[in-house]
Amino acid sequence: MSNPNNSNHIIEVHRLNVWIGNIHILKNISGLSIPRKCVFAIMGPSGSGKSTLLKTLNRIIELYKGVRVEGKVTLNGEDIFSMDPVTLRRRVGMVFQQPNPFPHMSIYDNIAYPLRANGIVKDKAELNNAVKYVLEKVHLWDEVKDRLRMPAGKLSGGQQQRLVIARALALKPEVLLMDEPTSMIDVVNARKIEELITELSRNITIIIVTHNPQQAARISNYVAFLYNGELIEWGPTRKVFSSPFNKLTEMYVVGRV
């Protein structure tokens, strides 16, 4: 397994095992270190444990019935399993495959509500500035600035996904998890989100699950390959794609798995 220099990593995973009921989903994931301010892609075929790994990184997996987790995951050296889950999920935000804005809430309130609920912004002018700032960050401001009171459910799928990303960014996370964020939207909007992911990674760490090796090759700086719940290989994307350590990885990136 490739093992890049382990300095300057924001997340470290050691001996991680996850069961759902009697099914052993993640099998001793160890030695995985995710660098700061990069796009880190987790790729692999369906059923390989990609989404389970992603959901373990902010403990959303614990909301599922019959889940058992063993092992250690650290965020900036702190054990995430010793943290308050709500605090962890503010620091490690998440964007799902299906865009999930609050559909009956206005575009404005989709961002303002979590800011108010978390006590981050109370002053009206500051709130207005925060809403505008994150909508600009996701290149949505110019498209919606004249209809901020419109229900978010009336936006297109691609716009809804960018709104969800803006909502996550409003809480100023250190890491943003994305579970196949472009798989449910059209090609034009998917490309916009890929470009946005690259931009955002200059300031925060983005960890993206993708079933598409071409997408991983396009947008990630580092990549991990999971197969049947095991970490087969990880490292700089260019190296993993051009000279993979493991034959299984090679077969996957050329489309034979």
VOLO-264628 format. One record per residue (C-alpha): residue number from 1; residue in three letters; x, y, z. Coordinates in steps of 0.25 Angstrom, whole numbers, plus 5000, padded with zeros to 4 digits. Layout:
N
+-------+-------+------+-------+------+
: lummi : nukol : east : north :   up :
+-------+-------+------+-------+------+
:   NUM :   ala :    X :     Y :    Z :
...
+-------+-------+------+-------+------+
% end
This chain:
257
+-------+-------+------+-------+------+
: lummi : nukol : east : north :   up :
+-------+-------+------+-------+------+
:     1 :   met : 5000 :  5000 : 5000 :
:     2 :   ser : 5005 :  5014 : 4997 :
:     3 :   asn : 5008 :  5022 : 5009 :
:     4 :   pro : 5010 :  5037 : 5007 :
:     5 :   asn : 5017 :  5046 : 5017 :
:     6 :   asn : 5008 :  5046 : 5029 :
:     7 :   ser : 5011 :  5060 : 5033 :
:     8 :   asn : 5000 :  5071 : 5032 :
:     9 :   his : 4988 :  5061 : 5032 :
:    10 :   ile : 4975 :  5066 : 5037 :
:    11 :   ile : 4968 :  5052 : 5039 :
:    12 :   glu : 4975 :  5039 : 5042 :
:    13 :   val : 4968 :  5025 : 5042 :
:    14 :   his : 4973 :  5013 : 5050 :
:    15 :   arg : 4968 :  4999 : 5051 :
:    16 :   leu : 4954 :  5004 : 5048 :
:    17 :   asn : 4943 :  4993 : 5047 :
:    18 :   val : 4928 :  4995 : 5045 :
:    19 :   trp : 4917 :  4985 : 5046 :
:    20 :   ile : 4902 :  4987 : 5042 :
:    21 :   gly : 4895 :  4976 : 5049 :
:    22 :   asn : 4903 :  4964 : 5046 :
:    23 :   ile : 4909 :  4969 : 5033 :
:    24 :   his : 4924 :  4973 : 5034 :
:    25 :   ile : 4924 :  4986 : 5025 :
:    26 :   leu : 4938 :  4992 : 5028 :
:    27 :   lys : 4949 :  4982 : 5031 :
:    28 :   asn : 4961 :  4988 : 5038 :
:    29 :   ile : 4963 :  5001 : 5031 :
:    30 :   ser : 4976 :  5005 : 5036 :
:    31 :   gly : 4988 :  5015 : 5032 :
:    32 :   leu : 4978 :  5024 : 5025 :
:    33 :   ser : 4983 :  5039 : 5027 :
:    34 :   ile : 4975 :  5050 : 5020 :
:    35 :   pro : 4983 :  5063 : 5017 :
:    36 :   arg : 4978 :  5077 : 5019 :
:    37 :   lys : 4973 :  5086 : 5008 :
:    38 :   cys : 4971 :  5076 : 4997 :
:    39 :   val : 4961 :  5068 : 4990 :
:    40 :   phe : 4962 :  5053 : 4995 :
:    41 :   ala : 4953 :  5043 : 4987 :
:    42 :   ile : 4949 :  5030 : 4992 :
:    43 :   met : 4946 :  5021 : 4980 :
:    44 :   gly : 4941 :  5006 : 4978 :
:    45 :   pro : 4930 :  4998 : 4973 :
:    46 :   ser : 4916 :  4998 : 4979 :
:    47 :   gly : 4916 :  4991 : 4992 :
:    48 :   ser : 4931 :  4993 : 4995 :
:    49 :   gly : 4928 :  5002 : 5008 :
:    50 :   lys : 4931 :  5016 : 5002 :
:    51 :   ser : 4918 :  5022 : 5008 :
:    52 :   thr : 4920 :  5015 : 5021 :
:    53 :   leu : 4934 :  5020 : 5023 :
:    54 :   leu : 4929 :  5034 : 5019 :
:    55 :   lys : 4918 :  5034 : 5029 :
:    56 :   thr : 4927 :  5029 : 5040 :
:    57 :   leu : 4936 :  5041 : 5039 :
:    58 :   asn : 4925 :  5050 : 5045 :
:    59 :   arg : 4918 :  5039 : 5053 :
:    60 :   ile : 4905 :  5040 : 5044 :
:    61 :   ile : 4906 :  5025 : 5043 :
:    62 :   glu : 4902 :  5024 : 5058 :
:    63 :   leu : 4888 :  5028 : 5054 :
:    64 :   tyr : 4886 :  5015 : 5047 :
:    65 :   lys : 4880 :  5003 : 5054 :
:    66 :   gly : 4889 :  4992 : 5058 :
:    67 :   val : 4902 :  4999 : 5056 :
:    68 :   arg : 4915 :  4995 : 5063 :
:    69 :   val : 4928 :  5003 : 5061 :
:    70 :   glu : 4942 :  4999 : 5067 :
:    71 :   gly : 4955 :  5006 : 5064 :
:    72 :   lys : 4960 :  5020 : 5065 :
:    73 :   val : 4958 :  5032 : 5056 :
:    74 :   thr : 4965 :  5046 : 5059 :
:    75 :   leu : 4961 :  5060 : 5055 :
:    76 :   asn : 4973 :  5069 : 5057 :
:    77 :   gly : 4978 :  5059 : 5067 :
:    78 :   glu : 4965 :  5058 : 5075 :
:    79 :   asp : 4958 :  5045 : 5076 :
:    80 :   ile : 4944 :  5047 : 5069 :
:    81 :   phe : 4938 :  5036 : 5077 :
:    82 :   ser : 4941 :  5044 : 5090 :
:    83 :   met : 4934 :  5057 : 5084 :
:    84 :   asp : 4920 :  5062 : 5085 :
:    85 :   pro : 4914 :  5057 : 5072 :
:    86 :   val : 4907 :  5071 : 5069 :
:    87 :   thr : 4920 :  5078 : 5071 :
:    88 :   leu : 4927 :  5068 : 5062 :
:    89 :   arg : 4917 :  5070 : 5051 :
:    90 :   arg : 4918 :  5085 : 5051 :
:    91 :   arg : 4933 :  5083 : 5049 :
:    92 :   val : 4931 :  5072 : 5039 :
:    93 :   gly : 4920 :  5075 : 5030 :
:    94 :   met : 4913 :  5066 : 5020 :
:    95 :   val : 4906 :  5067 : 5006 :
:    96 :   phe : 4898 :  5056 : 5002 :
:    97 :   gln : 4895 :  5049 : 4988 :
:    98 :   gln : 4881 :  5055 : 4987 :
:    99 :   pro : 4880 :  5070 : 4989 :
:   100 :   asn : 4873 :  5072 : 5002 :
:   101 :   pro : 4870 :  5087 : 5005 :
:   102 :   phe : 4858 :  5090 : 5014 :
:   103 :   pro : 4849 :  5090 : 5002 :
:   104 :   his : 4838 :  5099 : 5008 :
:   105 :   met : 4848 :  5109 : 5015 :
:   106 :   ser : 4853 :  5121 : 5007 :
:   107 :   ile : 4866 :  5121 : 5000 :
:   108 :   tyr : 4870 :  5131 : 5010 :
:   109 :   asp : 4865 :  5123 : 5022 :
:   110 :   asn : 4872 :  5110 : 5018 :
:   111 :   ile : 4885 :  5117 : 5021 :
:   112 :   ala : 4880 :  5127 : 5032 :
:   113 :   tyr : 4873 :  5116 : 5040 :
:   114 :   pro : 4886 :  5108 : 5044 :
:   115 :   leu : 4894 :  5120 : 5047 :
:   116 :   arg : 4883 :  5125 : 5057 :
:   117 :   ala : 4881 :  5111 : 5062 :
:   118 :   asn : 4896 :  5109 : 5065 :
:   119 :   gly : 4897 :  5123 : 5071 :
:   120 :   ile : 4907 :  5127 : 5061 :
:   121 :   val : 4901 :  5140 : 5056 :
:   122 :   lys : 4890 :  5148 : 5063 :
:   123 :   asp : 4891 :  5162 : 5057 :
:   124 :   lys : 4882 :  5164 : 5044 :
:   125 :   ala : 4893 :  5171 : 5036 :
:   126 :   glu : 4903 :  5161 : 5040 :
:   127 :   leu : 4893 :  5150 : 5036 :
:   128 :   asn : 4890 :  5156 : 5022 :
:   129 :   asn : 4905 :  5157 : 5020 :
:   130 :   ala : 4907 :  5143 : 5024 :
:   131 :   val : 4896 :  5138 : 5014 :
:   132 :   lys : 4902 :  5146 : 5003 :
:   133 :   tyr : 4916 :  5142 : 5005 :
:   134 :   val : 4913 :  5127 : 5005 :
:   135 :   leu : 4904 :  5128 : 4993 :
:   136 :   glu : 4915 :  5135 : 4985 :
:   137 :   lys : 4925 :  5124 : 4990 :
:   138 :   val : 4916 :  5114 : 4982 :
:   139 :   his : 4913 :  5123 : 4970 :
:   140 :   leu : 4899 :  5124 : 4973 :
:   141 :   trp : 4897 :  5138 : 4978 :
:   142 :   asp : 4895 :  5144 : 4964 :
:   143 :   glu : 4885 :  5134 : 4961 :
:   144 :   val : 4876 :  5136 : 4973 :
:   145 :   lys : 4879 :  5150 : 4979 :
:   146 :   asp : 4865 :  5155 : 4974 :
:   147 :   arg : 4857 :  5143 : 4979 :
:   148 :   leu : 4863 :  5140 : 4993 :
:   149 :   arg : 4849 :  5138 : 4999 :
:   150 :   met : 4846 :  5127 : 4989 :
:   151 :   pro : 4844 :  5113 : 4994 :
:   152 :   ala : 4857 :  5106 : 4992 :
:   153 :   gly : 4849 :  5094 : 4986 :
:   154 :   lys : 4847 :  5102 : 4974 :
:   155 :   leu : 4861 :  5103 : 4970 :
:   156 :   ser : 4867 :  5093 : 4960 :
:   157 :   gly : 4874 :  5080 : 4965 :
:   158 :   gly : 4888 :  5086 : 4962 :
:   159 :   gln : 4884 :  5099 : 4969 :
:   160 :   gln : 4878 :  5092 : 4981 :
:   161 :   gln : 4891 :  5084 : 4982 :
:   162 :   arg : 4900 :  5097 : 4982 :
:   163 :   leu : 4890 :  5103 : 4993 :
:   164 :   val : 4892 :  5091 : 5001 :
:   165 :   ile : 4907 :  5092 : 5000 :
:   166 :   ala : 4906 :  5107 : 5004 :
:   167 :   arg : 4898 :  5103 : 5016 :
:   168 :   ala : 4909 :  5094 : 5020 :
:   169 :   leu : 4919 :  5104 : 5018 :
:   170 :   ala : 4912 :  5114 : 5026 :
:   171 :   leu : 4916 :  5107 : 5039 :
:   172 :   lys : 4931 :  5108 : 5035 :
:   173 :   pro : 4934 :  5093 : 5035 :
:   174 :   glu : 4949 :  5088 : 5035 :
:   175 :   val : 4945 :  5077 : 5026 :
:   176 :   leu : 4933 :  5075 : 5016 :
:   177 :   leu : 4929 :  5061 : 5013 :
:   178 :   met : 4921 :  5059 : 5000 :
:   179 :   asp : 4914 :  5046 : 4996 :
:   180 :   glu : 4914 :  5045 : 4981 :
:   181 :   pro : 4909 :  5059 : 4980 :
:   182 :   thr : 4908 :  5060 : 4965 :
:   183 :   ser : 4901 :  5046 : 4962 :
:   184 :   met : 4887 :  5052 : 4963 :
:   185 :   ile : 4888 :  5064 : 4954 :
:   186 :   asp : 4891 :  5068 : 4940 :
:   187 :   val : 4904 :  5068 : 4933 :
:   188 :   val : 4905 :  5083 : 4933 :
:   189 :   asn : 4902 :  5085 : 4947 :
:   190 :   ala : 4911 :  5073 : 4951 :
:   191 :   arg : 4923 :  5080 : 4944 :
:   192 :   lys : 4920 :  5093 : 4952 :
:   193 :   ile : 4920 :  5085 : 4965 :
:   194 :   glu : 4933 :  5079 : 4961 :
:   195 :   glu : 4939 :  5092 : 4959 :
:   196 :   leu : 4934 :  5097 : 4972 :
:   197 :   ile : 4940 :  5086 : 4979 :
:   198 :   thr : 4953 :  5089 : 4974 :
:   199 :   glu : 4952 :  5104 : 4978 :
:   200 :   leu : 4947 :  5100 : 4992 :
:   201 :   ser : 4959 :  5091 : 4994 :
:   202 :   arg : 4968 :  5103 : 4995 :
:   203 :   asn : 4962 :  5106 : 5009 :
:   204 :   ile : 4956 :  5093 : 5014 :
:   205 :   thr : 4958 :  5078 : 5013 :
:   206 :   ile : 4948 :  5072 : 5003 :
:   207 :   ile : 4945 :  5057 : 5004 :
:   208 :   ile : 4937 :  5051 : 4993 :
:   209 :   val : 4931 :  5038 : 4990 :
:   210 :   thr : 4930 :  5034 : 4976 :
:   211 :   his : 4927 :  5021 : 4968 :
:   212 :   asn : 4933 :  5028 : 4956 :
:   213 :   pro : 4949 :  5026 : 4955 :
:   214 :   gln : 4949 :  5037 : 4944 :
:   215 :   gln : 4943 :  5047 : 4953 :
:   216 :   ala : 4953 :  5043 : 4964 :
:   217 :   ala : 4964 :  5045 : 4954 :
:   218 :   arg : 4959 :  5059 : 4949 :
:   219 :   ile : 4957 :  5066 : 4962 :
:   220 :   ser : 4964 :  5059 : 4974 :
:   221 :   asn : 4978 :  5061 : 4979 :
:   222 :   tyr : 4978 :  5048 : 4987 :
:   223 :   val : 4970 :  5035 : 4985 :
:   224 :   ala : 4967 :  5023 : 4993 :
:   225 :   phe : 4962 :  5010 : 4987 :
:   226 :   leu : 4952 :  5001 : 4995 :
:   227 :   tyr : 4948 :  4987 : 4991 :
:   228 :   asn : 4939 :  4978 : 4999 :
:   229 :   gly : 4940 :  4987 : 5011 :
:   230 :   glu : 4956 :  4987 : 5011 :
:   231 :   leu : 4965 :  4998 : 5008 :
:   232 :   ile : 4973 :  4993 : 4996 :
:   233 :   glu : 4982 :  5005 : 4993 :
:   234 :   trp : 4983 :  5020 : 4995 :
:   235 :   gly : 4992 :  5031 : 4991 :
:   236 :   pro : 4994 :  5043 : 4982 :
:   237 :   thr : 4983 :  5042 : 4970 :
:   238 :   arg : 4993 :  5042 : 4959 :
:   239 :   lys : 5002 :  5031 : 4965 :
:   240 :   val : 4990 :  5022 : 4968 :
:   241 :   phe : 4985 :  5024 : 4954 :
:   242 :   ser : 4998 :  5023 : 4947 :
:   243 :   ser : 5005 :  5012 : 4955 :
:   244 :   pro : 4996 :  5006 : 4965 :
:   245 :   phe : 5002 :  4997 : 4976 :
:   246 :   asn : 4991 :  4986 : 4975 :
:   247 :   lys : 4986 :  4978 : 4963 :
:   248 :   leu : 4972 :  4980 : 4968 :
:   249 :   thr : 4973 :  4995 : 4967 :
:   250 :   glu : 4979 :  4995 : 4953 :
:   251 :   met : 4967 :  4986 : 4948 :
:   252 :   tyr : 4957 :  4996 : 4955 :
:   253 :   val : 4963 :  5009 : 4949 :
:   254 :   val : 4963 :  5003 : 4935 :
:   255 :   gly : 4949 :  4998 : 4936 :
:   256 :   arg : 4951 :  4983 : 4938 :
:   257 :   val : 4945 :  4982 : 4952 :
+-------+-------+------+-------+------+
% end
